Every structure is written in C-alpha cells, then in structure tokens.
Amino acid sequence: MVACPAAMDLPHALVEWVTMLIVTREGDRRCKMPASQRAPITLVYLRKHDTLAQIAAGFRVSGSTAHAYVHSVITHLAACAPPLTRALRQARPQYVLLDGTLAECDRVGNSQNDYSGKHRKHGVNIQAVTGAAGELIWYSPALPGRTADITAARTHNIITICERLKIPALADKACQGAGGTVASPVKKHRGRELTVKEKAVNRAHARLRSPVERAFARLKAWRIFRRARVSPNTLTPIVRAVLTLERQR
C-alpha cells in the first residue's frame, strides 16, 4: 500500500517506478517538489480522483503547482503507452477480446457528440483489447460518447491491425459486419428465430467474451473514469497514462 496523505490500493513499487520515470524524463531539472512526491500526487489524482484543491491541501502545495505537476507526470506516462500493433506483438495472443465502454464526464466538449444515447450520459467511448483470459493488452484513445463501437474499432484501426497480424478478435453484436478477423454473435432477424445451433454458437461466444469485463473493471478502478471532472477532449492522455500504469503493475 502507498503511504501518503491519501491512502491508495496501489503497490509501493508502482510509485517508485513512476518516480524513476520522472527522474529519467526530466533529469536534473529543479522543482519545488521532488519526484518522490510528484508521483503519489499524480496517482492520487488518477486513482481516487480527488479534486486538485484537495490534493494541493493534502500535499501542502498551491493549486496551480498541483495542477502543473499532475499534468506533466500524466504526459510522461502517456508517452510510454504502446500503440496497438506493438502491444499485440508483445502479448502474442492466440485471439483477442474486443469491447467498448463509456467513461462518464460531468463536463462536455461538444454536448451533442459527447452524449451517448445508449447510456443516456455524457462521456467518451474507450475500447479495450484483451487476451483470452481478460488480461489487458491495450486501451484506445477516447472518442466522443456517441461513437458506436464498430466506428470506434475502425477509427483506431483495430480491425485492420488484427487482420494484418492474423489475430482473431471476438466482439459483441455492436461489431457485426466489421469484417476482417472479427467474429460476433449470430444476429436474430425479424420473423426468423435462431436455430438450435446458432443459439449454441452464441452461448459459446458469450462465454469466451466474458473475461473482457475484467479490463473495464481495472479501468474503472481508476476513479477518474467514473465521472471525470475534465473535458472529454483531455481524456486521451489520461487513458494512455493509465494504460502505462496497468501494464507496469
């Protein structure tokens, strides 16, 4: 557990790794606060989603200083996040699981685009790619909340990359017709019931896909993704920073 003004369910080794990342990236640059304190400030912000005013008070710095340090460390972490192709080549999965989720925001960049009719909330669409057991491989950059999962998968070239690397991908009904190596459940059409075989295929598909929810549980454990107090336009570097942290754990 991390010992700091706000307790977190994170290993101390992760704080040390972030500290060394800051030192490596910034060298001997002088700051009011050492890297050993800037690391926990950033992790508190991402994990607990305390306000910057609360964090500043807890670490006894000004609000502007807390803001500057948090966002500089997020930038360092985001720069370490791998692109999907590299992540897949490192993981070498037999097949992957693909799904999307909505990370809610209480602020909007473009109210029309950020509103998800499916979830009836404002937020951003984040895609997750995992291994067969739900082990995290990759989180996508954030897209407006109204973006359909199949559109998000195409925008991030997930379908194209999986096809090029010859990796099968299991997705839900939202990705029907995606093509490539993506497999989705058999869709029920109006006026025609699914056959016994098709129902069995769908049940097997659902069992194989269920572990993907573990990736979203890990994402939402970083409470900033439950109801972010930032513009949706700024969430992509935060997603990439959390991807780096989760791959490091």
C-alpha positions as CSV (number, residue, x, y, z in Angstrom):
1,M,0.0,0.0,0.0
2,V,1.1,3.5,-0.7
3,A,1.7,5.8,2.3
4,C,0.7,9.3,1.5
5,P,-1.9,11.9,2.5
6,A,-4.5,9.8,0.7
7,A,-4.2,6.1,1.0
8,M,-4.4,4.1,-2.2
9,D,-4.7,0.4,-3.1
10,L,-1.5,0.5,-5.2
11,P,1.8,-1.2,-4.6
12,H,4.7,1.0,-3.4
13,A,6.8,-0.5,-6.3
14,L,4.5,1.4,-8.8
15,V,5.1,4.7,-7.0
16,E,8.8,4.0,-7.2
17,W,8.6,3.2,-10.9
18,V,6.7,6.4,-11.6
19,T,9.3,8.3,-9.6
20,M,12.1,6.9,-11.6
21,L,10.2,7.7,-14.8
22,I,10.0,11.4,-13.8
23,V,13.7,11.5,-12.9
24,T,14.6,9.8,-16.2
25,R,12.4,12.2,-18.3
26,E,13.3,15.4,-16.5
27,G,16.9,14.9,-15.5
28,D,18.3,17.4,-13.0
29,R,15.5,20.0,-13.6
30,R,14.8,21.8,-10.3
31,C,11.3,21.7,-8.9
32,K,9.6,22.9,-5.7
33,M,8.6,19.3,-5.1
34,P,10.9,16.2,-5.6
35,A,9.9,13.4,-8.0
36,S,9.2,11.1,-5.0
37,Q,6.2,13.4,-4.1
38,R,5.1,14.2,-7.6
39,A,4.5,10.5,-8.3
40,P,2.0,10.0,-5.5
41,I,0.2,13.3,-6.2
42,T,-0.5,12.1,-9.8
43,L,-1.5,8.6,-8.6
44,V,-3.9,10.0,-6.0
45,Y,-5.5,12.2,-8.8
46,L,-6.0,9.3,-11.1
47,R,-6.8,6.5,-8.6
48,K,-9.0,8.4,-6.1
49,H,-10.0,11.3,-8.4
50,D,-9.7,13.8,-5.5
51,T,-10.0,17.4,-6.7
52,L,-6.8,19.2,-7.3
53,A,-7.7,21.6,-4.4
54,Q,-7.9,18.6,-2.1
55,I,-4.7,17.2,-3.3
56,A,-2.9,20.6,-3.0
57,A,-4.1,20.9,0.6
58,G,-3.1,17.3,1.4
59,F,0.4,17.7,0.0
60,R,0.8,21.3,1.1
61,V,1.3,22.9,-2.3
62,S,-0.7,25.5,-4.2
63,G,-3.5,24.5,-6.5
64,S,-1.6,25.7,-9.6
65,T,1.5,23.7,-8.6
66,A,-0.6,20.6,-8.1
67,H,-2.2,21.1,-11.5
68,A,1.2,21.6,-13.2
69,Y,2.8,18.6,-11.6
70,V,-0.1,16.2,-12.2
71,H,-0.4,17.0,-15.9
72,S,3.3,16.9,-16.5
73,V,3.5,13.4,-15.0
74,I,0.5,12.3,-17.0
75,T,2.3,13.5,-20.1
76,H,5.3,11.4,-19.2
77,L,3.2,8.3,-18.6
78,A,1.1,8.7,-21.7
79,A,4.3,8.9,-23.8
80,C,5.2,5.4,-22.6
81,A,1.9,3.8,-23.8
82,P,2.5,1.4,-26.7
83,P,0.5,1.6,-30.0
84,L,-1.8,-1.4,-30.6
85,T,0.5,-3.2,-33.1
86,R,3.4,-3.2,-30.6
87,A,1.2,-4.3,-27.7
88,L,-0.2,-7.2,-29.7
89,R,3.2,-8.3,-30.9
90,Q,4.5,-8.2,-27.3
91,A,1.5,-10.1,-26.0
92,R,1.3,-12.6,-28.9
93,P,-2.3,-13.7,-28.0
94,Q,-4.0,-16.7,-29.7
95,Y,-7.0,-14.5,-30.1
96,V,-8.2,-11.2,-28.5
97,L,-11.4,-9.9,-27.0
98,L,-12.7,-6.5,-28.1
99,D,-15.3,-4.3,-26.4
100,G,-16.1,-0.7,-25.6
101,T,-17.3,1.2,-22.6
102,L,-18.4,4.7,-21.7
103,A,-16.3,6.7,-19.3
104,E,-18.6,9.3,-17.9
105,C,-17.7,13.0,-17.7
106,D,-19.5,15.8,-15.9
107,R,-18.2,18.4,-18.4
108,V,-18.8,18.4,-22.1
109,G,-16.7,19.5,-25.0
110,N,-19.4,19.1,-27.6
111,S,-22.7,18.3,-25.9
112,Q,-24.2,16.7,-29.0
113,N,-21.2,14.4,-29.8
114,D,-20.4,13.6,-26.2
115,Y,-23.9,12.3,-25.3
116,S,-24.4,8.6,-25.5
117,G,-28.0,7.7,-26.4
118,K,-27.4,4.1,-25.3
119,H,-26.1,5.0,-21.8
120,R,-28.0,8.3,-21.6
121,K,-24.9,10.0,-20.2
122,H,-22.2,12.3,-21.4
123,G,-18.7,10.8,-21.7
124,V,-16.2,9.2,-24.0
125,N,-16.0,5.9,-25.8
126,I,-13.0,3.7,-24.8
127,Q,-12.2,0.4,-26.5
128,A,-10.4,-2.4,-24.7
129,V,-8.4,-5.2,-26.3
130,T,-7.6,-8.1,-24.0
131,G,-6.2,-11.6,-24.2
132,A,-8.4,-14.7,-23.8
133,A,-8.4,-14.6,-20.0
134,G,-9.1,-10.9,-19.9
135,E,-5.5,-9.8,-19.4
136,L,-5.1,-6.2,-20.6
137,I,-3.3,-5.6,-23.9
138,W,-4.5,-2.1,-24.9
139,Y,-6.9,0.7,-24.2
140,S,-7.8,3.0,-27.1
141,P,-7.7,6.8,-27.2
142,A,-11.0,8.4,-26.2
143,L,-13.7,9.2,-28.7
144,P,-16.9,11.2,-28.2
145,G,-19.6,9.2,-26.3
146,R,-22.0,8.9,-29.1
147,T,-19.5,7.0,-31.2
148,A,-20.7,3.4,-32.0
149,D,-18.3,0.6,-31.0
150,I,-17.8,-0.5,-34.6
151,T,-17.0,3.0,-35.7
152,A,-14.5,3.3,-32.8
153,A,-12.9,0.0,-33.8
154,R,-12.5,1.2,-37.4
155,T,-11.2,4.6,-36.3
156,H,-8.5,3.1,-34.2
157,N,-7.7,0.6,-37.0
158,I,-8.3,-2.3,-34.5
159,I,-9.9,-4.4,-37.2
160,T,-7.2,-3.7,-39.8
161,I,-4.4,-4.4,-37.4
162,C,-5.9,-7.7,-36.1
163,E,-6.4,-8.8,-39.7
164,R,-2.8,-7.9,-40.7
165,L,-1.4,-9.8,-37.7
166,K,-3.8,-12.7,-38.4
167,I,-5.3,-12.5,-34.9
168,P,-8.9,-13.5,-34.4
169,A,-11.0,-11.0,-32.4
170,L,-14.2,-11.8,-30.6
171,A,-16.6,-8.8,-30.3
172,D,-20.3,-8.3,-29.4
173,K,-23.3,-7.6,-31.6
174,A,-22.2,-3.9,-31.9
175,C,-19.4,-5.0,-34.2
176,Q,-21.5,-7.2,-36.6
177,G,-20.3,-6.7,-40.2
178,A,-16.9,-5.4,-39.1
179,G,-15.2,-7.9,-41.4
180,G,-11.5,-8.9,-41.1
181,T,-10.9,-11.5,-38.4
182,V,-13.7,-10.1,-36.1
183,A,-16.3,-12.7,-35.0
184,S,-19.6,-11.5,-33.5
185,P,-22.7,-13.3,-32.3
186,V,-25.3,-14.5,-34.8
187,K,-28.0,-11.8,-35.0
188,K,-31.7,-12.6,-34.7
189,H,-33.6,-11.2,-37.7
190,R,-37.2,-10.1,-37.6
191,G,-39.6,-13.0,-38.4
192,R,-36.9,-15.7,-38.0
193,E,-35.8,-17.4,-34.8
194,L,-32.3,-18.6,-34.3
195,T,-31.7,-22.2,-34.8
196,V,-30.5,-24.5,-32.0
197,K,-27.0,-24.5,-33.5
198,E,-27.0,-20.7,-33.7
199,K,-28.1,-20.3,-30.1
200,A,-25.3,-22.7,-29.0
201,V,-22.8,-20.7,-31.0
202,N,-23.9,-17.5,-29.3
203,R,-23.7,-19.1,-25.9
204,A,-20.2,-20.3,-26.5
205,H,-19.3,-16.9,-27.9
206,A,-20.6,-15.1,-24.8
207,R,-18.6,-17.4,-22.5
208,L,-15.4,-16.7,-24.4
209,R,-16.0,-13.0,-24.4
210,S,-17.0,-12.6,-20.7
211,P,-13.4,-12.1,-19.4
212,V,-13.1,-8.7,-21.3
213,E,-15.1,-7.1,-18.5
214,R,-12.0,-7.5,-16.3
215,A,-10.3,-4.9,-18.4
216,F,-13.1,-2.4,-17.8
217,A,-13.1,-3.2,-14.1
218,R,-9.4,-2.4,-14.0
219,L,-10.1,0.8,-15.9
220,K,-12.9,2.0,-13.7
221,A,-10.8,1.2,-10.6
222,W,-9.1,4.4,-11.6
223,R,-12.0,6.6,-10.3
224,I,-11.2,9.4,-12.7
225,F,-13.1,7.3,-15.3
226,R,-16.3,7.1,-13.2
227,R,-17.2,10.7,-13.5
228,A,-14.3,12.8,-14.8
229,R,-14.2,16.4,-13.8
230,V,-12.4,17.3,-17.0
231,S,-13.3,17.9,-20.6
232,P,-13.7,14.8,-22.7
233,N,-11.2,16.3,-25.1
234,T,-8.4,15.9,-22.4
235,L,-9.1,12.3,-21.5
236,T,-7.0,10.6,-24.2
237,P,-3.6,11.3,-22.4
238,I,-5.2,10.1,-19.2
239,V,-6.3,6.8,-20.8
240,R,-2.8,6.3,-22.2
241,A,-1.3,7.1,-18.8
242,V,-3.5,4.5,-17.1
243,L,-2.6,2.0,-19.8
244,T,1.1,2.5,-19.0
245,L,0.4,2.1,-15.2
246,E,-1.7,-1.0,-15.7
247,R,0.9,-2.7,-17.9
248,Q,3.5,-1.9,-15.3
249,R,1.6,-3.5,-12.4
